[in-house]
Amino acid sequence: MALLVTLLWSSSYILVKIGLQNLPPLTFAGMRYFVGFLSLVVLHRLQGGTLPRGLPRPTWRALIGLGIVAFAISPGAIFLSLSLLPVITANLVFQAGIPILVAFSGGLFLGERTTGRQWLGVALTVFGVYLTFPAELAGSEVAGILLALLAAAGGAASNLLTRFVMRDSHLRAQDVTMITVGIGSVLLLAVGLAVEPTPTLNTTSIVLLLWLGIANTALAFTLWNFALRTLRALEAGVIATAQVIEVTLLAWWLLDEPLSPARLIAALIIVAGVILVQAPRGTPTANAIPGEPPGIPPAP
């Protein structure tokens, strides 16, 4: 079930790249996640859930911050990055950037010592990303890489905020996901409509939005939460790294993006590095991200 979810998340990169041919990136991202939010609300009601009440102000501030970072800044940046870069490059930079930033932020903000094994993982991840870069980068490619790194920074920051929310409240992971997706999607959609031309929806765009919102957001999060009932955090994290390889192969197969031996080797090196970074420092901890493993946010 967890592998099925990673395939859904990996396919998002391909579908987003197709949708960007007709839709502006920020508005596209906002609409996709708003459809996902509505789907999550419907699932929540079908499961007999009720909205949480009486949450303290620090928890609400953390939820708002998490919604802005994880479901407005991060997806907005990766959608913009995908409009400038090939899918394979954007995905490798994004997936590699998160564990690197998590390794640094854990020591700075959480007082968690980064082990030698994790630093080795960071080094491998940086080397893997280096192998994917061409000898010379155009201006738009540099902008795309910086945006992918911004999206990764949003993913790393969401780790810290989520750990605070899940540690100091009794909210379920599903509730945290629904609330934060709602906050982030509304903000992102408002910004997109304000700064981008009004999108013209056709049949393909509508189908993509519905599939991305319902299947790749609401259904994927629900299945992932179900899988996490039996998977440990490290196991879930290792399975989620399959996205690095899956996106690479899907982009080569469906979008005809070139897949050189160096890119494939780079993807394998990044997978090894991410797994080493995610290795526990000591006592295993509970999953930190709502509906997904530590350090692995959803696909765009």
Stockholm file with secondary structure:
# STOCKHOLM 1.0

chainA/1-300         MALLVTLLWSSSYILVKIGLQNLPPLTFAGMRYFVGFLSLVVLHRLQGGTLPRGLPRPTWRALIGLGIVAFAISPGAIFLSLSLLPVITANLVFQAGIPILVAFSGGLFLGERTTGRQWLGVALTVFGVYLTFPAELAGSEVAGILLALLAAAGGAASNLLTRFVMRDSHLRAQDVTMITVGIGSVLLLAVGLAVEPTPTLNTTSIVLLLWLGIANTALAFTLWNFALRTLRALEAGVIATAQVIEVTLLAWWLLDEPLSPARLIAALIIVAGVILVQAPRGTPTANAIPGEPPGIPPAP
#=GR chainA/1-300 SS CHHHHHHHHHHHHHHHHHHTTTSCHHHHHHHHHHHHHHHHHHHHHHTTCCCCCCCCHHHHHHHHHHHHIIIIIHHHHHHHHHTTSCHHHHHHHHHHHHHHHHHHHHHHHSCCCCCHHHHHHHHHHHHHHHHHSCSSCCHHHHHHHHHHHHHHHHHHHHHHHHHHHHHHSCCCHHHHHHHHHHHHHHHHHHHHHHHSCCCCCCHHHHHHHHIIIIIIIIIHHHHHHHHTTTSCHHHHHHHHTHHHHHHHHHHHHHSCCCCCHHHHHHHHHHHHHHHHHHSCSSSCCCCCSTTSCTTCCCCC
#=GC SS_cons         CHHHHHHHHHHHHHHHHHHTTTSCHHHHHHHHHHHHHHHHHHHHHHTTCCCCCCCCHHHHHHHHHHHHIIIIIHHHHHHHHHTTSCHHHHHHHHHHHHHHHHHHHHHHHSCCCCCHHHHHHHHHHHHHHHHHSCSSCCHHHHHHHHHHHHHHHHHHHHHHHHHHHHHHSCCCHHHHHHHHHHHHHHHHHHHHHHHSCCCCCCHHHHHHHHIIIIIIIIIHHHHHHHHTTTSCHHHHHHHHTHHHHHHHHHHHHHSCCCCCHHHHHHHHHHHHHHHHHHSCSSSCCCCCSTTSCTTCCCCC
//
